Amino acid sequence: MDDATWEVLVEAYNDVEADIICGFLQEKGIPAKKADSSPYTGAMRIIGGQAMEVHVLVPGSFLQEASELLLEIDPDLDIGNPE
């Protein structure tokens, strides 16, 4: 799966929410991961306690299925590439 094109599925409010979304999708058989962030962003999460958005990624071939699963749970989610 390393050579797959990973696409942004949703922007989670923080690492905890991103972990929950990734775990849910993985249980459904959909590869998911959090986007790598810069060391500065990670440090600000730990040291500053700031909640910073985290992109949840899935391979492009799973984007539609993952979107549908998340929208079943929360129809108000903003799915897709953030502006």
Chimera marker file (.cmm) of the C-alpha trace (Angstrom):
<marker_set name="trace">
<marker id="1" x="0.000" y="0.000" z="0.000" r="1" g="1" b="0" radius="0.5"/>
<marker id="2" x="3.074" y="2.260" z="0.112" r="1" g="1" b="0" radius="0.5"/>
<marker id="3" x="2.808" y="3.024" z="-3.594" r="1" g="1" b="0" radius="0.5"/>
<marker id="4" x="-0.876" y="4.023" z="-3.407" r="1" g="1" b="0" radius="0.5"/>
<marker id="5" x="-1.915" y="7.620" z="-3.835" r="1" g="1" b="0" radius="0.5"/>
<marker id="6" x="-3.206" y="8.737" z="-0.448" r="1" g="1" b="0" radius="0.5"/>
<marker id="7" x="-5.911" y="11.385" z="-0.501" r="1" g="1" b="0" radius="0.5"/>
<marker id="8" x="-7.417" y="13.576" z="2.198" r="1" g="1" b="0" radius="0.5"/>
<marker id="9" x="-10.683" y="12.106" z="3.399" r="1" g="1" b="0" radius="0.5"/>
<marker id="10" x="-11.490" y="14.437" z="6.261" r="1" g="1" b="0" radius="0.5"/>
<marker id="11" x="-9.883" y="17.011" z="8.517" r="1" g="1" b="0" radius="0.5"/>
<marker id="12" x="-10.157" y="15.878" z="12.145" r="1" g="1" b="0" radius="0.5"/>
<marker id="13" x="-10.145" y="18.441" z="14.948" r="1" g="1" b="0" radius="0.5"/>
<marker id="14" x="-7.235" y="16.758" z="16.754" r="1" g="1" b="0" radius="0.5"/>
<marker id="15" x="-5.094" y="13.608" z="17.008" r="1" g="1" b="0" radius="0.5"/>
<marker id="16" x="-7.638" y="11.766" z="19.150" r="1" g="1" b="0" radius="0.5"/>
<marker id="17" x="-10.448" y="12.262" z="16.658" r="1" g="1" b="0" radius="0.5"/>
<marker id="18" x="-8.107" y="11.297" z="13.795" r="1" g="1" b="0" radius="0.5"/>
<marker id="19" x="-7.111" y="8.106" z="15.641" r="1" g="1" b="0" radius="0.5"/>
<marker id="20" x="-10.768" y="7.200" z="16.169" r="1" g="1" b="0" radius="0.5"/>
<marker id="21" x="-11.594" y="7.760" z="12.499" r="1" g="1" b="0" radius="0.5"/>
<marker id="22" x="-8.549" y="5.765" z="11.359" r="1" g="1" b="0" radius="0.5"/>
<marker id="23" x="-9.395" y="2.903" z="13.719" r="1" g="1" b="0" radius="0.5"/>
<marker id="24" x="-13.008" y="2.819" z="12.559" r="1" g="1" b="0" radius="0.5"/>
<marker id="25" x="-12.023" y="2.713" z="8.899" r="1" g="1" b="0" radius="0.5"/>
<marker id="26" x="-9.326" y="0.093" z="9.472" r="1" g="1" b="0" radius="0.5"/>
<marker id="27" x="-11.873" y="-2.134" z="11.241" r="1" g="1" b="0" radius="0.5"/>
<marker id="28" x="-13.986" y="-1.871" z="8.088" r="1" g="1" b="0" radius="0.5"/>
<marker id="29" x="-11.020" y="-2.992" z="5.966" r="1" g="1" b="0" radius="0.5"/>
<marker id="30" x="-10.100" y="0.454" z="4.661" r="1" g="1" b="0" radius="0.5"/>
<marker id="31" x="-6.464" y="1.535" z="4.986" r="1" g="1" b="0" radius="0.5"/>
<marker id="32" x="-6.292" y="4.890" z="6.760" r="1" g="1" b="0" radius="0.5"/>
<marker id="33" x="-3.594" y="7.013" z="8.332" r="1" g="1" b="0" radius="0.5"/>
<marker id="34" x="-2.982" y="10.464" z="9.712" r="1" g="1" b="0" radius="0.5"/>
<marker id="35" x="-1.049" y="12.847" z="7.506" r="1" g="1" b="0" radius="0.5"/>
<marker id="36" x="2.500" y="13.437" z="8.586" r="1" g="1" b="0" radius="0.5"/>
<marker id="37" x="2.837" y="16.866" z="10.069" r="1" g="1" b="0" radius="0.5"/>
<marker id="38" x="5.839" y="19.041" z="10.642" r="1" g="1" b="0" radius="0.5"/>
<marker id="39" x="7.827" y="18.609" z="13.871" r="1" g="1" b="0" radius="0.5"/>
<marker id="40" x="6.742" y="22.120" z="14.855" r="1" g="1" b="0" radius="0.5"/>
<marker id="41" x="3.056" y="21.194" z="14.638" r="1" g="1" b="0" radius="0.5"/>
<marker id="42" x="3.634" y="18.049" z="16.672" r="1" g="1" b="0" radius="0.5"/>
<marker id="43" x="5.537" y="19.990" z="19.296" r="1" g="1" b="0" radius="0.5"/>
<marker id="44" x="2.771" y="22.567" z="19.564" r="1" g="1" b="0" radius="0.5"/>
<marker id="45" x="0.268" y="19.778" z="20.166" r="1" g="1" b="0" radius="0.5"/>
<marker id="46" x="2.362" y="18.379" z="23.004" r="1" g="1" b="0" radius="0.5"/>
<marker id="47" x="3.920" y="21.459" z="24.580" r="1" g="1" b="0" radius="0.5"/>
<marker id="48" x="1.251" y="24.034" z="23.884" r="1" g="1" b="0" radius="0.5"/>
<marker id="49" x="-1.706" y="21.724" z="24.258" r="1" g="1" b="0" radius="0.5"/>
<marker id="50" x="-3.146" y="23.225" z="21.113" r="1" g="1" b="0" radius="0.5"/>
<marker id="51" x="-5.724" y="21.336" z="19.164" r="1" g="1" b="0" radius="0.5"/>
<marker id="52" x="-4.582" y="21.453" z="15.558" r="1" g="1" b="0" radius="0.5"/>
<marker id="53" x="-6.406" y="19.889" z="12.655" r="1" g="1" b="0" radius="0.5"/>
<marker id="54" x="-5.144" y="16.559" z="11.417" r="1" g="1" b="0" radius="0.5"/>
<marker id="55" x="-5.809" y="15.240" z="7.920" r="1" g="1" b="0" radius="0.5"/>
<marker id="56" x="-7.023" y="11.645" z="7.709" r="1" g="1" b="0" radius="0.5"/>
<marker id="57" x="-5.829" y="9.989" z="4.512" r="1" g="1" b="0" radius="0.5"/>
<marker id="58" x="-7.046" y="6.949" z="2.593" r="1" g="1" b="0" radius="0.5"/>
<marker id="59" x="-5.887" y="5.479" z="-0.726" r="1" g="1" b="0" radius="0.5"/>
<marker id="60" x="-7.766" y="7.064" z="-3.621" r="1" g="1" b="0" radius="0.5"/>
<marker id="61" x="-9.364" y="3.737" z="-4.514" r="1" g="1" b="0" radius="0.5"/>
<marker id="62" x="-11.052" y="3.669" z="-1.076" r="1" g="1" b="0" radius="0.5"/>
<marker id="63" x="-12.097" y="7.338" z="-0.973" r="1" g="1" b="0" radius="0.5"/>
<marker id="64" x="-15.721" y="6.826" z="-2.023" r="1" g="1" b="0" radius="0.5"/>
<marker id="65" x="-16.318" y="3.874" z="0.309" r="1" g="1" b="0" radius="0.5"/>
<marker id="66" x="-14.690" y="5.629" z="3.261" r="1" g="1" b="0" radius="0.5"/>
<marker id="67" x="-16.695" y="8.795" z="2.611" r="1" g="1" b="0" radius="0.5"/>
<marker id="68" x="-19.953" y="6.862" z="2.566" r="1" g="1" b="0" radius="0.5"/>
<marker id="69" x="-19.128" y="5.077" z="5.830" r="1" g="1" b="0" radius="0.5"/>
<marker id="70" x="-18.314" y="8.311" z="7.640" r="1" g="1" b="0" radius="0.5"/>
<marker id="71" x="-21.359" y="10.116" z="6.256" r="1" g="1" b="0" radius="0.5"/>
<marker id="72" x="-23.599" y="7.308" z="7.555" r="1" g="1" b="0" radius="0.5"/>
<marker id="73" x="-22.341" y="8.133" z="11.048" r="1" g="1" b="0" radius="0.5"/>
<marker id="74" x="-22.313" y="11.922" z="10.683" r="1" g="1" b="0" radius="0.5"/>
<marker id="75" x="-24.069" y="13.376" z="7.624" r="1" g="1" b="0" radius="0.5"/>
<marker id="76" x="-22.729" y="16.851" z="8.442" r="1" g="1" b="0" radius="0.5"/>
<marker id="77" x="-19.040" y="15.939" z="8.045" r="1" g="1" b="0" radius="0.5"/>
<marker id="78" x="-17.052" y="18.006" z="5.581" r="1" g="1" b="0" radius="0.5"/>
<marker id="79" x="-15.574" y="15.230" z="3.458" r="1" g="1" b="0" radius="0.5"/>
<marker id="80" x="-12.835" y="15.898" z="0.929" r="1" g="1" b="0" radius="0.5"/>
<marker id="81" x="-9.882" y="18.191" z="0.422" r="1" g="1" b="0" radius="0.5"/>
<marker id="82" x="-9.837" y="21.129" z="2.828" r="1" g="1" b="0" radius="0.5"/>
<marker id="83" x="-9.501" y="24.542" z="1.283" r="1" g="1" b="0" radius="0.5"/>
<link id1="1" id2="2" r="1" g="1" b="0" radius="0.2"/>
<link id1="2" id2="3" r="1" g="1" b="0" radius="0.2"/>
<link id1="3" id2="4" r="1" g="1" b="0" radius="0.2"/>
<link id1="4" id2="5" r="1" g="1" b="0" radius="0.2"/>
<link id1="5" id2="6" r="1" g="1" b="0" radius="0.2"/>
<link id1="6" id2="7" r="1" g="1" b="0" radius="0.2"/>
<link id1="7" id2="8" r="1" g="1" b="0" radius="0.2"/>
<link id1="8" id2="9" r="1" g="1" b="0" radius="0.2"/>
<link id1="9" id2="10" r="1" g="1" b="0" radius="0.2"/>
<link id1="10" id2="11" r="1" g="1" b="0" radius="0.2"/>
<link id1="11" id2="12" r="1" g="1" b="0" radius="0.2"/>
<link id1="12" id2="13" r="1" g="1" b="0" radius="0.2"/>
<link id1="13" id2="14" r="1" g="1" b="0" radius="0.2"/>
<link id1="14" id2="15" r="1" g="1" b="0" radius="0.2"/>
<link id1="15" id2="16" r="1" g="1" b="0" radius="0.2"/>
<link id1="16" id2="17" r="1" g="1" b="0" radius="0.2"/>
<link id1="17" id2="18" r="1" g="1" b="0" radius="0.2"/>
<link id1="18" id2="19" r="1" g="1" b="0" radius="0.2"/>
<link id1="19" id2="20" r="1" g="1" b="0" radius="0.2"/>
<link id1="20" id2="21" r="1" g="1" b="0" radius="0.2"/>
<link id1="21" id2="22" r="1" g="1" b="0" radius="0.2"/>
<link id1="22" id2="23" r="1" g="1" b="0" radius="0.2"/>
<link id1="23" id2="24" r="1" g="1" b="0" radius="0.2"/>
<link id1="24" id2="25" r="1" g="1" b="0" radius="0.2"/>
<link id1="25" id2="26" r="1" g="1" b="0" radius="0.2"/>
<link id1="26" id2="27" r="1" g="1" b="0" radius="0.2"/>
<link id1="27" id2="28" r="1" g="1" b="0" radius="0.2"/>
<link id1="28" id2="29" r="1" g="1" b="0" radius="0.2"/>
<link id1="29" id2="30" r="1" g="1" b="0" radius="0.2"/>
<link id1="30" id2="31" r="1" g="1" b="0" radius="0.2"/>
<link id1="31" id2="32" r="1" g="1" b="0" radius="0.2"/>
<link id1="32" id2="33" r="1" g="1" b="0" radius="0.2"/>
<link id1="33" id2="34" r="1" g="1" b="0" radius="0.2"/>
<link id1="34" id2="35" r="1" g="1" b="0" radius="0.2"/>
<link id1="35" id2="36" r="1" g="1" b="0" radius="0.2"/>
<link id1="36" id2="37" r="1" g="1" b="0" radius="0.2"/>
<link id1="37" id2="38" r="1" g="1" b="0" radius="0.2"/>
<link id1="38" id2="39" r="1" g="1" b="0" radius="0.2"/>
<link id1="39" id2="40" r="1" g="1" b="0" radius="0.2"/>
<link id1="40" id2="41" r="1" g="1" b="0" radius="0.2"/>
<link id1="41" id2="42" r="1" g="1" b="0" radius="0.2"/>
<link id1="42" id2="43" r="1" g="1" b="0" radius="0.2"/>
<link id1="43" id2="44" r="1" g="1" b="0" radius="0.2"/>
<link id1="44" id2="45" r="1" g="1" b="0" radius="0.2"/>
<link id1="45" id2="46" r="1" g="1" b="0" radius="0.2"/>
<link id1="46" id2="47" r="1" g="1" b="0" radius="0.2"/>
<link id1="47" id2="48" r="1" g="1" b="0" radius="0.2"/>
<link id1="48" id2="49" r="1" g="1" b="0" radius="0.2"/>
<link id1="49" id2="50" r="1" g="1" b="0" radius="0.2"/>
<link id1="50" id2="51" r="1" g="1" b="0" radius="0.2"/>
<link id1="51" id2="52" r="1" g="1" b="0" radius="0.2"/>
<link id1="52" id2="53" r="1" g="1" b="0" radius="0.2"/>
<link id1="53" id2="54" r="1" g="1" b="0" radius="0.2"/>
<link id1="54" id2="55" r="1" g="1" b="0" radius="0.2"/>
<link id1="55" id2="56" r="1" g="1" b="0" radius="0.2"/>
<link id1="56" id2="57" r="1" g="1" b="0" radius="0.2"/>
<link id1="57" id2="58" r="1" g="1" b="0" radius="0.2"/>
<link id1="58" id2="59" r="1" g="1" b="0" radius="0.2"/>
<link id1="59" id2="60" r="1" g="1" b="0" radius="0.2"/>
<link id1="60" id2="61" r="1" g="1" b="0" radius="0.2"/>
<link id1="61" id2="62" r="1" g="1" b="0" radius="0.2"/>
<link id1="62" id2="63" r="1" g="1" b="0" radius="0.2"/>
<link id1="63" id2="64" r="1" g="1" b="0" radius="0.2"/>
<link id1="64" id2="65" r="1" g="1" b="0" radius="0.2"/>
<link id1="65" id2="66" r="1" g="1" b="0" radius="0.2"/>
<link id1="66" id2="67" r="1" g="1" b="0" radius="0.2"/>
<link id1="67" id2="68" r="1" g="1" b="0" radius="0.2"/>
<link id1="68" id2="69" r="1" g="1" b="0" radius="0.2"/>
<link id1="69" id2="70" r="1" g="1" b="0" radius="0.2"/>
<link id1="70" id2="71" r="1" g="1" b="0" radius="0.2"/>
<link id1="71" id2="72" r="1" g="1" b="0" radius="0.2"/>
<link id1="72" id2="73" r="1" g="1" b="0" radius="0.2"/>
<link id1="73" id2="74" r="1" g="1" b="0" radius="0.2"/>
<link id1="74" id2="75" r="1" g="1" b="0" radius="0.2"/>
<link id1="75" id2="76" r="1" g="1" b="0" radius="0.2"/>
<link id1="76" id2="77" r="1" g="1" b="0" radius="0.2"/>
<link id1="77" id2="78" r="1" g="1" b="0" radius="0.2"/>
<link id1="78" id2="79" r="1" g="1" b="0" radius="0.2"/>
<link id1="79" id2="80" r="1" g="1" b="0" radius="0.2"/>
<link id1="80" id2="81" r="1" g="1" b="0" radius="0.2"/>
<link id1="81" id2="82" r="1" g="1" b="0" radius="0.2"/>
<link id1="82" id2="83" r="1" g="1" b="0" radius="0.2"/>
</marker_set>
